[in-house]
Amino acid sequence: MIDNKKVLVAYFSRTDEQYSVGNITEGNTAIIAYMIADKTQGNLFEIKVKNDSYPKTYHALTEYARSEKQSHQRPELVQKVENFDQYDTIFIGYPNWCGDMPMPVYTFLESYDFANKDVHHFCTHEGSGGVKEGFAIYGHTAQKNRVEADKKVSEWLKTLGY
Ligand SMILES: Cc1cc2nc3c(=O)[nH]c(=O)nc-3n(C[C@H](O)[C@H](O)[C@H](O)COP(=O)(O)O)c2cc1C
């Protein structure tokens, strides 16, 4: 915890057959979520869908996920975060599914007001990555201190390989 800021670690993760690890009983993303919660003294929240009918084999799951994405589904979730307003910082974790976030994560993101909260994404993947380093800068720096702004933009782009 930093400066008494309350942390929520929300994550979506699957068990059963997953790419390159076979049958797992703890989801890959869940494992990372537990680590983050432990290190930040955050509360864990699993993004779980109602009437879960996700296939338990990898290939069937990719087909299912692709069709869910193509039809822009917003699967209903089983629970809401209790007293969401109490949190200052939200970590949101998910597996990369077809180069995107799983649709239930969109349901989650669209269910709350994230204004005035610090939001950090994390993701697990098998090669495509997914979360890139973001960039934030004061508007007044962009406007009135372009040398400084230019330096900061360069530093950020350098971390992306430009
Ligand atoms: C439906 C589906 C789609 C996937 N699509 C991608 C992908 O596009 N790129 C990638 O790098 N990994 C992809 N993966 C691999 C997962 O991101 C990776 O195995 C992840 O760690 C699974 O996390 P979980 O156990 O928390 O669900 C996909 C896995 C599934 C099940």
The ligand as an ORCA input file, in Angstrom:
! r2SCAN-3c Opt
* xyz 0 1
  C      -8.976    -18.233    -26.348
  C      -7.511    -17.966    -26.272
  C      -6.913    -17.074    -27.145
  C      -5.545    -16.774    -27.043
  N      -4.989    -15.858    -27.890
  C      -3.684    -15.508    -27.728
  C      -3.083    -14.523    -28.564
  O      -3.708    -13.969    -29.472
  N      -1.787    -14.185    -28.337
  C      -1.054    -14.770    -27.342
  O       0.116    -14.418    -27.182
  N      -1.588    -15.712    -26.533
  C      -2.879    -16.093    -26.697
  N      -3.434    -17.045    -25.864
  C      -2.611    -17.616    -24.768
  C      -2.998    -17.021    -23.421
  O      -2.922    -15.608    -23.454
  C      -2.071    -17.522    -22.300
  O      -2.014    -18.911    -22.299
  C      -2.515    -17.004    -20.938
  O      -1.434    -17.071    -20.047
  C      -3.709    -17.754    -20.345
  O      -3.980    -17.198    -19.085
  P      -5.010    -17.781    -18.029
  O      -4.515    -19.128    -17.554
  O      -4.985    -16.789    -16.913
  O      -6.370    -17.859    -18.651
  C      -4.771    -17.393    -26.015
  C      -5.381    -18.328    -25.151
  C      -6.725    -18.625    -25.280
  C      -7.350    -19.613    -24.333
*
